[in-house]
Amino acid sequence: MAKQKPKRQPGANGFKIASFRLPNQTAHLTFEGTQWEGAEVVVRLGMTINMYLEITRLVSNNNPIELTQVFGNAMLVAWNLVDEDGTPIPATGDGMNGLPDIALALRIVHLWLEAVAGVSAPLEPQLNGGNTLVAASTALDNP
């Protein structure tokens, strides 16, 4: 049986080209060998350049609350995290900001940046007094 070609439609500059739907790409983050072993997080990999630049800007501006809010609303798909009563924590920006462990929230963003960019990106939001939040997440790499 012959494969049908996609319908051709006018594209940019009036050229007729076949339409192509970009696939929804996701990554499944796990935390073996850490204090969060058993946690699973599904994140989007596909995004606009503007969203990527916004998230990386928030990383470099040391603004963890805004970073986790924007990231959670835009990039989280699902997770298996529950609160101490067993109630599912929503996979949203509010859910990320409500996590009882900021190091986990920053680790999720860090792993996502590695998956998207293919390189390790530094997360160094600072607390008052100059202590960095990354110090808490650095221990993750050395369980």
TORDO-305878 format. One line per 5 residues: for each residue x, y, z of C-alpha. Coordinates in Angstrom, 1 decimal, decimal comma, always signed. Layout:
X Y Z ~ ...
end
This chain:
+0,0 +0,0 +0,0 ~ +1,4 +3,4 -1,0 ~ +2,0 +5,9 +1,7 ~ -0,1 +9,1 +1,2 ~ +1,8 +12,4 +1,1
+0,7 +15,1 +3,5 ~ -1,6 +17,8 +2,0 ~ +0,4 +20,7 +0,7 ~ -0,5 +24,1 +1,9 ~ +0,9 +27,6 +1,3
+3,9 +28,1 +3,5 ~ +6,2 +31,1 +4,1 ~ +6,8 +33,2 +1,1 ~ +3,9 +31,5 -0,8 ~ +5,7 +28,2 -1,4
+3,6 +25,1 -1,2 ~ +5,0 +22,7 +1,3 ~ +3,7 +19,7 +3,3 ~ +2,7 +20,5 +6,8 ~ +4,7 +18,9 +9,6
+3,5 +18,6 +13,2 ~ +6,4 +18,9 +15,7 ~ +6,4 +16,0 +18,2 ~ +5,8 +16,6 +21,9 ~ +9,2 +15,6 +23,4
+9,4 +14,8 +27,1 ~ +12,0 +13,6 +29,5 ~ +11,5 +11,2 +32,4 ~ +13,6 +12,4 +35,4 ~ +14,5 +9,9 +38,2
+16,6 +10,3 +41,3 ~ +18,3 +7,0 +42,0 ~ +21,0 +7,2 +44,5 ~ +19,7 +10,4 +46,1 ~ +17,4 +11,1 +49,1
+14,5 +11,4 +46,6 ~ +14,9 +7,9 +45,2 ~ +11,5 +6,8 +43,9 ~ +10,5 +10,2 +42,8 ~ +9,7 +10,5 +39,1
+9,1 +13,7 +37,1 ~ +8,1 +14,1 +33,5 ~ +9,1 +17,4 +31,8 ~ +8,6 +18,9 +28,4 ~ +11,7 +19,3 +26,3
+10,2 +21,1 +23,4 ~ +9,6 +24,8 +23,9 ~ +10,0 +28,2 +22,3 ~ +13,4 +29,9 +22,3 ~ +11,7 +32,7 +24,3
+10,7 +30,3 +27,0 ~ +14,2 +28,8 +27,2 ~ +15,7 +32,2 +27,4 ~ +13,2 +33,2 +30,1 ~ +14,1 +30,2 +32,2
+17,8 +30,6 +31,8 ~ +17,5 +34,3 +32,6 ~ +15,7 +33,4 +35,9 ~ +18,4 +30,9 +36,7 ~ +21,1 +33,5 +36,2
+19,2 +36,2 +38,1 ~ +19,1 +34,1 +41,3 ~ +15,3 +34,2 +41,6 ~ +14,3 +30,7 +42,7 ~ +10,6 +31,6 +43,4
+9,9 +33,1 +40,0 ~ +12,1 +30,4 +38,3 ~ +10,2 +27,5 +39,8 ~ +6,8 +29,2 +39,2 ~ +7,6 +29,8 +35,5
+9,3 +26,4 +35,1 ~ +6,5 +24,5 +36,8 ~ +3,7 +26,1 +34,8 ~ +5,5 +25,8 +31,4 ~ +7,6 +22,6 +31,6
+6,2 +20,2 +34,2 ~ +3,9 +17,5 +32,7 ~ +3,5 +15,1 +35,7 ~ +5,2 +13,7 +38,8 ~ +4,5 +11,2 +41,5
+5,1 +13,6 +44,4 ~ +2,6 +13,6 +47,4 ~ +2,5 +15,6 +50,6 ~ +2,8 +14,1 +54,0 ~ -0,9 +13,1 +54,0
-0,5 +11,3 +50,7 ~ -2,4 +14,0 +48,7 ~ -0,9 +14,5 +45,2 ~ +1,1 +17,7 +44,9 ~ +0,0 +19,4 +41,6
+2,7 +19,4 +38,9 ~ +2,5 +23,2 +38,5 ~ +4,5 +26,3 +39,5 ~ +2,5 +26,5 +42,7 ~ +3,2 +22,8 +43,3
+6,9 +23,4 +42,8 ~ +6,9 +26,4 +45,1 ~ +5,0 +24,3 +47,7 ~ +7,5 +21,5 +47,8 ~ +9,0 +21,1 +51,3
+12,5 +20,8 +49,8 ~ +13,8 +23,6 +47,7 ~ +16,8 +21,5 +46,8 ~ +14,5 +19,1 +45,0 ~ +12,8 +21,9 +43,1
+16,2 +23,2 +41,9 ~ +17,4 +19,7 +41,1 ~ +14,4 +19,2 +38,8 ~ +15,2 +22,4 +36,9 ~ +18,9 +21,5 +36,8
+18,2 +18,1 +35,3 ~ +15,8 +19,6 +32,8 ~ +18,5 +22,1 +31,7 ~ +20,9 +19,3 +31,2 ~ +18,4 +17,3 +29,1
+17,5 +20,4 +27,0 ~ +20,9 +21,8 +26,5 ~ +23,0 +18,6 +26,8 ~ +25,3 +20,3 +29,2 ~ +25,3 +21,0 +32,9
+24,0 +24,5 +33,7 ~ +24,9 +26,1 +37,0 ~ +22,1 +26,8 +39,4 ~ +23,3 +29,4 +41,9 ~ +20,3 +31,3 +43,3
+21,4 +32,9 +46,6 ~ +19,8 +33,3 +49,9 ~ +20,2 +36,4 +52,0 ~ +23,7 +36,6 +53,5 ~ +25,3 +35,2 +50,4
+24,8 +31,5 +51,1 ~ +23,9 +29,7 +47,9 ~ +21,0 +27,3 +47,4 ~ +23,2 +25,2 +45,2 ~ +25,1 +24,1 +48,2
+22,0 +22,1 +49,2 ~ +21,7 +20,5 +45,8 ~ +25,4 +19,8 +45,5 ~ +25,1 +17,2 +48,1 ~ +22,8 +15,3 +45,6
+25,7 +14,6 +43,4 ~ +27,5 +13,0 +46,3 ~ +24,9 +10,7 +48,0
end
